[in-house]
């Protein structure tokens, strides 16, 4: 196997799980991020302290590796363009990141290629939105998304009533007509530069009631085979139109009439694929590494039904992280905790996830619901009664 020096911009949980997947193959994986306290720092081949949004930091890091990838889109794209011009391999391509990083350009990409997405308008600030409402050009309800900078549920406002208008962002944004959502779903595909693709089974997502983050997801999704085939084919068409390399995760809505709508996409490992570590023949992280190292793509079939739970920092807790109920969870068959080595917790922060695999999806869901009630991420300066504490260190 050819020795490829892989560089990852970002050392959070996605970078950590990417490094974990590289260990059985002894791959050379370096990380660039701001602090050695970050999750991936302790297990990668080399860790470089720096800012992945800084031109010089990214350029110098990129010169020390053969192929560069990202765990987050908000990196310095100009530096990646320069590295590409110098012969470095960038996954995904810098031009793809430019499309993804601006939700306005992303929505226009869907429209220009005929991909089904909700109606939208682009606005420069809050005043323009209010003027459009007053002139009858825009009506409630709608969803406002910041064009740049939104991530993990941040940068999104749902405007249902006149009272909600006080919540409007006063920055450049996309305003989307609200879809009457029946289900939220996602499909991940992996694409090599020669066009070879392998696509994972569709997952269905359930969101936290206030955090706008996935609370748990399950696979297989509760949709008919024709609908899933349509979504998988559409994901592959989007990947081909983008000419993306590596992973592409596409989030979909199914409306109340059973119609498929594209919501957003991410060209990297994605929260909707964490369950693949235990539940699929090839995990999303291994598949991404196969692209980076120019290896054959792995099969993506589901081995067993699975549910993935995001472990979010509990409300009212900020400080050194303690994990309540982990021992009890691990006493159950088919339960796989993943803790992200984040020393400090705060409300709604992603601190880990748990994957549950069972012979039936109903059994996996039942077990996952029990875990949602028993596993908590709390802090040492405020306790929750009952259950043992595990500090994850």
SEBA-712399 format. One record per atom (N, C-alpha, C): x negated, z, y. Coordinates in steps of 0.2 Angstrom, whole numbers, padded with zeros to 4 digits, always signed. Layout:
BEGIN
XZY...
This chain:
BEGIN
-0004+0000-0006+0000+0000+0000-0004+0000+0006-0003-0005+0011-0007-0005+0017-0006+0001+0021-0012+0004+0024-0012+0010+0028-0010+0008+0035-0004+0010+0037-0001+0009+0043+0000+0015+0047-0003+0016+0053-0003+0021+0058+0004+0021+0061+0008+0026+0060+0015+0026+0063+0015+0031+0069+0018+0029+0074+0019+0033+0080+0026+0034+0082+0028+0040+0083+0035+0042+0084+0035+0045+0091+0039+0042+0096+0041+0045+0102+0046+0050+0102+0045+0056+0102+0050+0061+0101+0048+0066+0095+0048+0072+0096+0046+0077+0090+0052+0082+0089+0058+0080+0090+0064+0084+0088+0066+0084+0081+0072+0085+0079+0074+0086+0072+0074+0079+0069+0075+0074+0072+0075+0067+0069+0068+0065+0068+0063+0067+0072+0056+0065+0071+0054+0070+0065+0056+0076+0065+0054+0080+0059+0056+0078+0053+0063+0075+0052+0065+0073+0046+0062+0066+0044+0060+0062+0049+0056+0056+0048+0049+0058+0045+0046+0063+0047+0039+0065+0045+0040+0068+0038+0046+0072+0036+0047+0075+0030+0047+0069+0025+0051+0064+0026+0052+0058+0022+0045+0054+0020+0041+0055+0025+0034+0051+0024+0029+0055+0020+0030+0061+0019+0025+0065+0015+0024+0063+0008+0029+0061+0004+0028+0059-0003+0024+0053-0003+0024+0049+0002+0020+0043+0002+0013+0043+0006+0012+0050+0008+0005+0051+0012+0005+0046+0018+0010+0045+0021+0010+0040+0027+0007+0044+0033+0003+0040+0037+0000+0043+0043+0005+0042+0049+0008+0048+0051+0013+0048+0056+0011+0053+0062+0010+0050+0068+0009+0054+0074+0015+0055+0078+0015+0060+0082+0021+0062+0086+0019+0063+0093+0023+0060+0098+0021+0062+0105+0027+0065+0108+0026+0071+0110+0031+0075+0114+0028+0081+0118+0032+0085+0121+0029+0089+0127+0026+0095+0124+0028+0098+0118+0026+0104+0116+0025+0105+0109+0020+0109+0107+0018+0110+0100+0024+0114+0097+0028+0117+0101+0034+0121+0098+0039+0117+0096+0039+0110+0097+0045+0106+0095+0045+0105+0087+0051+0104+0084+0051+0104+0077+0047+0100+0073+0045+0094+0075+0040+0090+0071+0033+0091+0071+0031+0095+0076+0024+0096+0078+0020+0099+0072+0023+0104+0068+0019+0107+0063+0018+0103+0057+0021+0098+0056+0020+0094+0049+0018+0087+0050+0017+0084+0056+0015+0077+0057+0007+0077+0056+0005+0071+0055-0002+0070+0054-0006+0072+0060-0004+0070+0066-0007+0071+0072-0001+0072+0078-0002+0077+0082+0003+0078+0087+0000+0078+0094+0002+0073+0098+0000+0072+0105+0005+0075+0110+0002+0080+0114+0006+0083+0119+0007+0078+0125+0013+0076+0127+0014+0072+0132+0021+0070+0133+0023+0066+0138+0030+0065+0140+0031+0057+0138+0036+0057+0133+0038+0050+0131+0041+0046+0136+0043+0049+0142+0046+0045+0148+0041+0043+0153+0034+0045+0152+0029+0043+0156+0025+0037+0154+0024+0033+0158+0021+0026+0157+0014+0027+0153+0009+0031+0157+0003+0032+0154+0002+0036+0148+0007+0041+0147+0007+0045+0141+0009+0040+0135+0014+0036+0136+0016+0032+0130+0011+0026+0129+0008+0024+0134+0003+0018+0133-0003+0021+0129-0006+0027+0131-0012+0029+0128-0010+0031+0120-0004+0034+0119-0002+0036+0113-0001+0029+0108+0002+0024+0111+0003+0018+0107-0003+0015+0105-0009+0015+0110-0015+0012+0108-0018+0015+0102-0016+0021+0100-0019+0025+0094-0016+0024+0088-0010+0020+0088-0007+0019+0082-0005+0011+0081-0002+0009+0075-0001+0002+0074+0006+0000+0075+0011+0005+0074+0018+0003+0075+0021+0009+0078+0025+0008+0083+0028+0013+0087+0036+0013+0086+0039+0019+0085+0046+0019+0085+0049+0025+0089+0055+0026+0089+0058+0031+0094+0063+0036+0090+0064+0042+0092+0069+0046+0089+0074+0047+0095+0073+0045+0101+0078+0045+0106+0076+0039+0110+0082+0036+0114+0081+0030+0117+0078+0030+0124+0078+0036+0127+0076+0037+0134+0068+0038+0135+0065+0033+0132+0058+0033+0133+0055+0028+0138+0049+0027+0139+0047+0023+0144+0046+0016+0141+0051+0012+0143+0052+0005+0140+0046+0000+0143+0044+0001+0149+0039-0003+0152+0032-0002+0148+0031+0004+0146+0025+0005+0142+0025+0001+0136+0031+0002+0133+0032-0002+0126+0031-0009+0127+0034-0012+0132+0033-0019+0133+0025-0021+0134+0022-0017+0137+0014-0018+0138+0011-0018+0131+0013-0013+0127+0010-0012+0121+0012-0018+0116+0018-0020+0117+0020-0026+0113+0016-0032+0115+0015-0033+0121+0010-0038+0124+0003-0038+0121+0001-0032+0120-0006-0031+0117-0006-0031+0109+0000-0033+0106+0000-0034+0099+0003-0029+0095+0005-0023+0098+0008-0018+0094+0015-0019+0092+0017-0017+0086+0023-0018+0084+0028-0012+0086+0033-0014+0089+0038-0009+0092+0045-0009+0088+0047-0004+0086+0053-0003+0082+0058+0002+0085+0063+0000+0088+0066-0006+0089+0062-0010+0095+0063-0016+0096+0060-0020+0101+0062-0017+0108+0057-0017+0113+0059-0014+0120+0065-0017+0123+0066-0024+0122+0072-0027+0125+0079-0024+0122+0079-0022+0115+0084-0019+0112+0086-0012+0116+0080-0008+0117+0081-0002+0120+0084-0002+0127+0082-0008+0131+0085-0009+0137+0093-0010+0137+0095-0013+0132+0102-0014+0131+0106-0007+0129+0103-0004+0125+0106+0003+0122+0106+0008+0128+0100+0008+0132+0099+0013+0137+0104+0013+0143+0107+0007+0144+0112+0007+0149+0119+0005+0146+0124+0010+0146+0130+0009+0143+0134+0003+0146+0133+0001+0152+0136-0004+0155+0134-0011+0152+0127-0012+0151+0124-0017+0148+0126-0018+0141+0127-0012+0137+0129-0012+0130+0136-0014+0130+0140-0012+0134+0147-0014+0134+0148-0022+0135+0144-0024+0140+0144-0031+0141+0141-0035+0135+0136-0033+0132+0134-0036+0126+0139-0037+0120+0143-0032+0119+0149-0032+0115+0154-0038+0117+0155-0038+0123+0160-0042+0126+0157-0050+0125+0151-0050+0127+0148-0057+0127+0148-0060+0120+0147-0056+0115+0147-0058+0108+0153-0058+0104+0159-0056+0108+0165-0056+0105+0166-0050+0100+0162-0045+0101+0163-0039+0096+0169-0035+0099+0174-0032+0095+0179-0029+0098+0177-0022+0101+0179-0021+0107+0177-0015+0110+0183-0014+0116+0183-0008+0118+0189-0006+0122+0188-0009+0129+0193-0010+0133+0192-0013+0140+0189-0008+0144+0185-0011+0149+0180-0007+0153+0179-0010+0160+0177-0006+0164+0175-0008+0171+0169-0004+0173+0165-0007+0177+0159-0003+0179+0159-0001+0187+0157+0005+0188+0158+0008+0195+0151+0011+0197+0150+0011+0203+0144+0014+0206+0144+0021+0207+0150+0024+0209+0151+0031+0210+0158+0033+0210+0159+0039+0211+0166+0042+0211+0170+0039+0216+0168+0038+0222+0172+0035+0227+0175+0028+0225+0171+0024+0221+0174+0018+0219+0179+0019+0214+0179+0024+0210+0184+0025+0204+0190+0027+0208+0190+0032+0212+0196+0034+0216+0199+0029+0220+0195+0024+0223+0198+0019+0226+0202+0014+0222+0199+0013+0216+0202+0008+0211+0209+0011+0208+0209+0018+0208+0215+0021+0206+0220+0020+0211+0218+0021+0217+0223+0021+0223+0226+0014+0224+0221+0009+0222+0224+0002+0223+0227-0001+0217+0228+0003+0212+0232+0001+0206+0228-0003+0201+0221-0003+0203+0217-0007+0198+0215-0003+0192+0215+0003+0192+0213+0008+0187+0219+0013+0186+0221+0014+0179+0226+0019+0178+0223+0024+0173+0226+0030+0173+0225+0035+0169+0229+0034+0162+0227+0037+0156+0220+0040+0155+0214+0035+0154+0208+0038+0155+0202+0034+0154+0197+0038+0152+0191+0035+0149+0185+0039+0148+0180+0036+0152+0176+0041+0156+0170+0039+0160+0164+0041+0156+0159+0036+0156+0153+0038+0153+0147+0036+0158+0142+0040+0159+0137+0038+0163+0133+0032+0160+0131+0028+0164+0128+0022+0162+0121+0024+0159+0117+0028+0162+0111+0030+0159+0111+0038+0158+0107+0040+0154+0106+0048+0153+0110+0052+0149+0116+0049+0147+0120+0053+0142+0117+0053+0135+0118+0059+0132+0116+0060+0125+0119+0066+0122+0120+0065+0115+0123+0071+0112+0129+0074+0115+0134+0070+0117+0140+0072+0120+0140+0074+0127+0134+0073+0130+0133+0074+0137+0134+0068+0141+0137+0068+0147+0138+0062+0151+0144+0058+0149+0149+0062+0147+0156+0059+0145+0161+0063+0148+0166+0060+0152+0172+0064+0154+0178+0060+0152+0183+0064+0149+0189+0062+0147+0194+0063+0153+0197+0058+0156+0201+0059+0162+0208+0058+0160+0212+0063+0159+0219+0062+0156+0224+0063+0162+0223+0067+0167+0228+0069+0172+0224+0068+0179+0228+0069+0184+0225+0069+0191+0221+0075+0192+0223+0080+0189+0219+0086+0190+0212+0085+0187+0211+0081+0182+0204+0080+0179+0200+0076+0183+0202+0073+0189+0198+0068+0193+0192+0072+0196+0193+0079+0197+0188+0083+0200+0182+0083+0195+0183+0081+0189+0177+0081+0184+0173+0075+0185+0175+0070+0188+0172+0063+0188+0164+0064+0190+0160+0060+0187+0153+0060+0189+0153+0055+0195+0148+0057+0200+0147+0053+0206+0141+0049+0205+0140+0046+0199+0135+0041+0198+0137+0035+0194+0133+0030+0194+0135+0024+0190+0137+0025+0183+0143+0022+0182+0146+0024+0176+0151+0018+0173+0152+0019+0166+0157+0014+0163+0164+0018+0163+0169+0015+0164+0176+0018+0163+0179+0013+0158+0181+0017+0153+0184+0013+0147+0191+0015+0146+0195+0010+0145+0202+0011+0143+0202+0016+0137+0206+0021+0137+0206+0026+0131+0210+0023+0125+0206+0023+0119+0209+0021+0113+0213+0026+0110+0219+0024+0107+0223+0029+0103+0220+0030+0096+0215+0035+0096+0211+0035+0090+0214+0039+0084+0214+0035+0078+0216+0038+0072+0210+0041+0068+0204+0038+0068+0198+0040+0065+0192+0038+0069+0187+0042+0068+0180+0040+0071+0175+0040+0065+0172+0034+0065+0168+0032+0059+0161+0029+0061+0157+0028+0056+0150+0026+0058+0147+0022+0052+0143+0017+0053+0140+0013+0048+0133+0012+0051+0128+0013+0046+0121+0012+0047+0118+0007+0043+0115+0002+0046+0111-0003+0043+0104-0003+0044+0100-0006+0040+0093-0006+0041+0091-0014+0041+0087-0016+0046+0085-0023+0046+0078-0024+0047+0075-0028+0043+0068-0030+0044+0067-0036+0048+0061-0037+0050+0060-0043+0055+0062-0050+0052+0061-0050+0045+0063-0057+0042+0071-0058+0041+0075-0053+0044+0082-0053+0043+0085-0050+0037+0081-0047+0033+0083-0044+0027+0087-0037+0029+0093-0036+0026+0097-0030+0028+0099-0026+0022+0100-0020+0023+0103-0015+0018+0108-0011+0022+0114-0010+0020+0119-0006+0024+0122+0000+0020+0122+0005+0023+0124+0012+0020+0132+0012+0020+0135+0015+0015+0142+0016+0015+0145+0020+0022+0151+0018+0024+0154+0021+0030+0155+0028+0029+0154+0032+0035+0156+0039+0035+0161+0040+0040+0165+0046+0039+0170+0048+0044+0168+0054+0047+0169+0055+0054+0167+0060+0057+0173+0065+0060+0171+0071+0060+0176+0076+0064+0172+0080+0069+0175+0080+0075+0171+0082+0081+0173+0089+0082+0168+0093+0085+0169+0100+0088+0174+0099+0093+0179+0104+0093+0184+0104+0098+0182+0104+0105+0176+0107+0107+0174+0107+0114+0167+0104+0116+0163+0103+0111+0156+0101+0112+0155+0094+0112+0160+0090+0110+0159+0083+0109+0153+0081+0105+0152+0085+0100+0147+0084+0095+0150+0084+0088+0147+0080+0083+0150+0080+0077+0149+0087+0073+0155+0089+0071+0155+0096+0068+0154+0095+0060+0157+0090+0057+0155+0088+0051+0157+0081+0049+0154+0078+0045+0156+0071+0043+0156+0071+0035+0160+0066+0033+0160+0065+0025+0160+0058+0023+0157+0057+0017+0156+0050+0014+0158+0051+0007+0162+0047+0004+0165+0041+0007+0170+0042+0012+0171+0038+0017+0176+0038+0022+0183+0037+0019+0188+0040+0022+0195+0039+0020+0198+0033+0023+0196+0027+0021+0198+0021+0023+0199+0016+0017+0203+0011+0017+0203+0006+0012+0197+0002+0012+0195-0002+0006+0189-0005+0005+0189-0011+0010+0194-0014+0011+0194-0020+0016+0192-0018+0023+0194-0012+0025+0193-0010+0032+0185-0008+0032+0183-0005+0027+0175-0003+0026+0171-0010+0026+0173-0014+0022+0170-0021+0022+0169-0024+0029+0175-0024+0032+0175-0027+0039+0170-0023+0043+0170-0017+0043+0165-0013+0048+0158-0014+0046+0157-0014+0039+0150-0016+0037+0147-0023+0039+0152-0028+0038+0150-0034+0041+0149-0035+0048+0153-0031+0052+0153-0031+0059+0146-0028+0061+0144-0022+0058+0138-0019+0059+0132-0024+0058+0132-0028+0053+0127-0032+0051+0127-0038+0057+0133-0040+0059+0133-0045+0064+0130-0043+0071+0131-0037+0072+0128-0034+0078+0121-0033+0078+0118-0031+0072+0111-0030+0071+0108-0037+0071+0111-0042+0069+0108-0049+0069+0108-0051+0076+0114-0050+0080+0114-0053+0087+0109-0049+0091+0107-0043+0090+0102-0039+0094+0095-0041+0091+0095-0044+0085+0088-0045+0082+0084-0039+0082+0088-0033+0080+0085-0027+0079+0081-0026+0073+0076-0022+0073+0072-0020+0067+0073-0013+0067+0072-0010+0060+0073-0003+0059+0081-0002+0058+0082+0005+0059+0089+0007+0059+0094+0005+0065+0100+0004+0063+0105+0003+0068+0111+0007+0066+0113+0012+0070+0119+0015+0068+0125+0013+0073+0130+0011+0071+0136+0009+0075+0142+0014+0074+0144+0016+0079+0150+0021+0079+0156+0017+0081+0161+0018+0077+0168+0014+0077+0174+0019+0079+0179+0016+0081+0186+0019+0081+0190+0015+0077+0195+0019+0073+0200+0016+0070+0206+0018+0075+0210+0013+0077+0216+0015+0081+0222+0017+0077+0227+0019+0080+0233+0020+0076+0237+0015+0073+0234+0008+0074+0237+0003+0071+0232+0000+0066+0227+0004+0065+0222+0002+0060+0217-0003+0062+0216-0004+0069+0212-0009+0071+0205-0006+0072+0200-0010+0071+0193-0008+0072+0190-0009+0079+0187-0004+0082+0184-0005+0089+0177-0002+0089+0172-0006+0092+0165-0003+0092+0165+0002+0098+0162+0008+0097+0161+0013+0102+0154+0012+0105+0149+0014+0101+0143+0014+0104+0138+0013+0098+0131+0012+0100+0126+0011+0094+0120+0014+0096+0116+0015+0091+0109+0019+0092+0104+0015+0087+0099+0013+0090+0094+0009+0085+0088+0014+0083+0090+0019+0079+0086+0024+0077+0089+0028+0071+0086+0033+0068+0089+0038+0064+0095+0041+0067+0100+0043+0064+0106+0045+0067+0110+0051+0064+0113+0055+0068+0116+0061+0065+0121+0059+0059+0124+0053+0060+0129+0051+0055+0126+0049+0048+0119+0050+0048+0115+0048+0041+0112+0054+0038+0112+0060+0041+0109+0065+0038+0110+0067+0031+0116+0066+0029+0119+0067+0022+0115+0062+0017+0112+0057+0019+0109+0052+0015+0103+0055+0011+0100+0060+0014+0094+0063+0011+0096+0065+0004+0101+0069+0003+0103+0071-0004+0108+0066-0007+0113+0063-0003+0118+0059-0006+0117+0052-0008+0112+0049-0006+0111+0042-0007+0105+0040-0010+0104+0034-0014+0098+0033-0017+0092+0033-0012+0093+0030-0007+0088+0030-0001+0091+0033+0005+0087+0038+0008+0089+0041+0014+0088+0036+0020+0092+0038+0025+0091+0034+0032+0083+0034+0034+0080+0040+0033+0074+0041+0036+0069+0037+0031+0069+0038+0025+0065+0034+0020+0066+0026+0022+0072+0024+0023+0073+0017+0024+0070+0015+0031+0070+0019+0036+0067+0017+0042+0059+0017+0041+0056+0021+0037+0049+0021+0036+0047+0015+0032+0052+0012+0028+0051+0006+0024+0050+0000+0029+0054+0000+0034+0053-0005+0039+0047-0004+0043+0045+0002+0045+0039+0003+0049+0033+0001+0045+0033+0003+0038+0027+0001+0034+0027-0006+0031+0032-0010+0033+0033-0016+0030+0034-0016+0022+0038-0011+0020+0039-0011+0012+0046-0013+0011+0048-0015+0005+0054-0017+0003+0060-0012+0004+0065-0014+0007+0071-0010+0008+0074-0007+0002+0076+0000+0002+0079+0003-0004+0086+0002-0004+0089+0004-0010+0096+0003-0011+0099+0009-0008+0105+0008-0005+0109+0013-0001+0115+0016-0004+0116+0014-0011+0122+0017-0014+0123+0024-0013+0129+0027-0013+0131+0034-0013+0130+0036-0020+0127+0042-0021+0126+0045-0028+0132+0050-0029+0133+0054-0024+0139+0058-0025+0142+0059-0018+0149+0061-0018+0152+0062-0012+0149+0068-0008+0149+0067-0002+0145+0072+0002+0149+0074+0009+0148+0080+0011+0150+0082+0018+0144+0085+0021+0143+0083+0028+0137+0086+0032+0140+0090+0037+0138+0096+0038+0140+0101+0043+0134+0101+0048+0135+0100+0055+0130+0102+0060+0130+0109+0061+0125+0113+0061+0124+0120+0063+0123+0120+0070+0128+0122+0074+0127+0122+0082+0126+0130+0084+0122+0131+0089+0122+0138+0091+0128+0140+0093+0129+0147+0091+0136+0150+0092+0137+0152+0100+0143+0151+0102+0145+0153+0109+0143+0160+0110+0140+0162+0116+0139+0168+0118+0132+0170+0116+0128+0166+0112+0122+0168+0110+0116+0163+0113+0111+0166+0116+0105+0163+0118+0099+0167+0117+0094+0165+0114+0088+0169+0112+0085+0166+0106+0081+0171+0103+0078+0170+0097+0083+0168+0091+0083+0163+0087+0088+0161+0083+0088+0165+0076+0094+0167+0074+0095+0170+0068+0100+0166+0064+0099+0165+0058+0104+0161+0054+0108+0166+0049+0115+0166+0051+0119+0171+0047+0122+0167+0041+0122+0170+0035+0126+0167+0029+0122+0162+0025+0115+0160+0027+0111+0155+0023+0111+0157+0016+0109+0163+0015+0108+0165+0008+0115+0164+0004+0120+0166+0007+0127+0165+0003+0128+0158+0002+0126+0154+0007+0127+0147+0006+0123+0144+0000+0117+0146+0000+0112+0143-0005+0114+0146-0012+0119+0151-0013+0121+0153-0019+0126+0148-0022+0128+0143-0018+0133+0139-0020+0130+0132-0023+0132+0129-0028+0130+0123-0031+0131+0117-0026+0126+0113-0025+0126+0107-0021+0126+0108-0014+0123+0114-0012+0123+0115-0005+0115+0115-0002+0114+0111+0003+0107+0109+0005+0106+0111+0012+0104+0117+0014+0103+0118+0021+0096+0115+0024+0097+0112+0030+0091+0109+0033+0090+0113+0040+0085+0117+0041+0084+0121+0048+0079+0117+0051+0080+0116+0058+0076+0112+0062+0070+0115+0065+0068+0121+0063+0062+0125+0066+0063+0125+0074+0069+0126+0076+0069+0128+0084+0070+0135+0084+0065+0138+0088+0064+0145+0088+0070+0148+0092+0072+0145+0097+0077+0148+0102+0084+0144+0101+0089+0148+0101+0096+0145+0101+0099+0146+0108+0105+0142+0109+0109+0142+0114+0116+0139+0112+0121+0141+0115+0128+0138+0113+0128+0130+0113+0130+0128+0107+0131+0121+0105+0124+0117+0104+0119+0121+0104+0112+0117+0102+0112+0115+0095+0110+0109+0093+0109+0108+0086+0103+0111+0083+0105+0116+0079+0099+0120+0076+0098+0118+0068+0102+0114+0065+0101+0112+0058+0107+0109+0056+0107+0107+0049+0113+0105+0046+0113+0107+0039+0119+0106+0036+0120+0108+0029+0123+0102+0026+0121+0099+0020+0124+0094+0016+0127+0097+0010+0133+0095+0009+0136+0098+0002+0138+0092-0002+0136+0092-0008+0137+0086-0013+0141+0089-0019+0146+0086-0021+0151+0088-0026+0153+0082-0030+0156+0083-0036+0158+0077-0040+0165+0074-0037+0168+0078-0032+0174+0075-0029+0173+0076-0021+0176+0072-0017+0176+0073-0010+0180+0079-0008+0185+0080-0012+0189+0086-0010+0186+0093-0011+0182+0093-0017+0178+0099-0018+0173+0100-0013+0170+0094-0011+0164+0095-0006+0167+0097+0001+0173+0095+0003+0177+0097+0009+0178+0104+0009+0181+0107+0003+0183+0114+0002+0177+0118+0003+0171+0116+0000+0165+0120+0001+0163+0120+0008+0163+0114+0011+0161+0114+0018+0165+0118+0023+0172+0118+0022+0176+0123+0026+0174+0130+0025+0172+0132+0019+0170+0139+0018+0164+0140+0022+0159+0135+0022+0153+0136+0025+0154+0137+0033+0158+0133+0035+0160+0133+0043+0162+0140+0045+0165+0144+0040+0167+0151+0042+0162+0156+0041+0157+0154+0037+0152+0159+0035+0145+0158+0038+0143+0152+0039+0136+0151+0042+0136+0150+0049+0132+0154+0053+0132+0154+0060+0125+0155+0062+0124+0152+0068+0117+0152+0071+0118+0157+0077+0115+0163+0077+0116+0168+0082+0109+0169+0085+0109+0174+0090+0103+0176+0093+0102+0184+0092+0096+0186+0092+0094+0192+0091+0096+0197+0096+0098+0195+0102+0101+0200+0107+0108+0200+0107+0112+0197+0102+0119+0198+0101+0120+0197+0094+0124+0202+0091+0125+0201+0083+0132+0200+0082+0133+0196+0076+0140+0195+0074+0141+0200+0067+0146+0203+0067+0147+0208+0061+0148+0204+0055+0145+0208+0050+0146+0205+0043+0141+0200+0041+0138+0200+0035+0134+0194+0033+0126+0196+0034+0122+0193+0030+0115+0194+0031+0112+0189+0037+0106+0191+0039+0103+0187+0044+0097+0184+0041+0095+0178+0043+0089+0174+0041+0086+0171+0047+0080+0173+0048+0077+0170+0054+0073+0164+0054+0073+0161+0048+0071+0154+0047+0063+0153+0048+0060+0158+0049+0052+0158+0050+0048+0158+0044
